[in-house]
Amino acid sequence: MNQDQIREIFLDAGFEIKPGETDLKPYVYAAAEALLNHQKKDVLADINILSTIIFALAMAGGFDVNKRAPLPPNSIRAKAKATSISDIIDEIGRDWS
C-alpha cells in the first residue's frame, strides 16, 4: 500500500490536512505502516497454520503431498482417523520436533 492509498483511507475516516500543510503528518504514515506490517505477520502465521493443516489432512488421507503415490500407514494417519484437527496438529508437533 502506498502513501496515496493511506492518505485516502485516513481522509475518508475523518482526518484532515491542516491549513497551511500539504499532507498528513509523517507519524500518520508511520503508524499505518506499523499496522500493515503487524497484519502481514498475522497473515503469514495463518498461512503457515493452514499449510500445516492441509498437509496433515493429506497425510491422514494417505496421499503423498507431491502426488506421487499413496503413503503407507503411519502413526499420524492411524491417530488422525479418530481425532480432531487440533489433535493432528499436536501429533505433527511431537513427530516433527
C-alpha positions as CSV (number, residue, x, y, z in Angstrom):
1,M,0.0,0.0,0.0
2,N,1.4,3.4,-0.9
3,Q,1.1,6.8,0.8
4,D,-1.6,8.0,-1.6
5,Q,-3.8,5.0,-0.6
6,I,-3.0,5.5,3.1
7,R,-3.9,9.2,2.8
8,E,-7.2,8.5,1.0
9,I,-8.2,6.0,3.8
10,F,-7.3,8.4,6.6
11,L,-9.1,11.3,4.9
12,D,-12.1,9.2,4.3
13,A,-12.0,8.3,8.0
14,G,-12.2,12.0,9.0
15,F,-8.5,13.0,9.3
16,E,-7.9,16.5,7.9
17,I,-4.9,18.2,6.4
18,K,-4.4,21.3,8.5
19,P,-4.5,24.7,6.8
20,G,-1.0,25.6,5.6
21,E,0.0,21.9,5.4
22,T,0.2,19.9,2.2
23,D,-0.1,16.4,3.6
24,L,-0.8,14.3,6.7
25,K,1.9,14.2,9.4
26,P,4.7,11.7,8.9
27,Y,3.6,9.8,12.1
28,V,0.3,9.0,10.5
29,Y,2.1,7.1,7.7
30,A,4.5,5.5,10.2
31,A,1.5,4.3,12.2
32,A,-0.2,2.9,9.1
33,E,2.9,1.1,8.1
34,A,3.3,-0.4,11.5
35,L,-0.3,-1.7,11.4
36,L,0.2,-3.1,7.9
37,N,3.4,-4.9,9.0
38,H,1.7,-6.3,12.0
39,Q,-1.2,-7.6,9.8
40,K,1.3,-9.2,7.4
41,K,2.8,-11.2,10.2
42,D,-0.6,-12.4,11.3
43,V,-1.5,-13.4,7.7
44,L,1.8,-15.2,7.3
45,A,1.2,-17.1,10.6
46,D,-2.3,-18.0,9.4
47,I,-0.9,-19.3,6.1
48,N,1.6,-21.4,8.0
49,I,-1.1,-22.9,10.2
50,L,-3.4,-23.6,7.2
51,S,-0.5,-25.2,5.3
52,T,0.2,-27.5,8.2
53,I,-3.5,-28.5,8.5
54,I,-3.7,-29.2,4.7
55,F,-0.5,-31.3,4.9
56,A,-1.9,-33.2,7.9
57,L,-5.2,-33.9,6.2
58,A,-3.4,-35.1,3.1
59,M,-1.2,-37.4,5.3
60,A,-4.3,-38.6,7.2
61,G,-5.9,-39.5,3.9
62,G,-2.9,-41.4,2.8
63,F,-1.9,-39.1,-0.1
64,D,1.5,-38.0,-0.9
65,V,1.5,-34.2,-0.9
66,N,3.7,-34.4,-4.0
67,K,1.0,-36.5,-5.8
68,R,3.4,-39.4,-6.3
69,A,1.6,-42.3,-4.7
70,P,-0.5,-43.2,-1.6
71,L,1.6,-43.4,1.6
72,P,1.7,-46.4,3.8
73,P,0.0,-46.2,7.2
74,N,2.0,-44.3,9.9
75,S,1.4,-43.0,13.4
76,I,-0.1,-39.7,12.2
77,R,-2.5,-41.5,9.8
78,A,-3.6,-44.1,12.3
79,K,-4.3,-41.5,15.0
80,A,-5.8,-38.9,12.6
81,K,-8.7,-41.1,11.6
82,A,-10.2,-40.9,15.1
83,T,-9.1,-37.5,16.2
84,S,-9.7,-33.8,15.7
85,I,-7.6,-31.4,13.6
86,S,-6.1,-29.9,16.8
87,D,-5.1,-33.5,17.8
88,I,-3.5,-34.0,14.4
89,I,-1.6,-30.7,14.7
90,D,-0.4,-31.7,18.2
91,E,0.7,-35.1,16.8
92,I,2.6,-33.4,14.0
93,G,4.4,-31.2,16.5
94,R,5.5,-34.2,18.5
95,D,6.6,-36.2,15.4
96,W,8.5,-33.3,13.8
97,S,10.1,-31.6,16.7
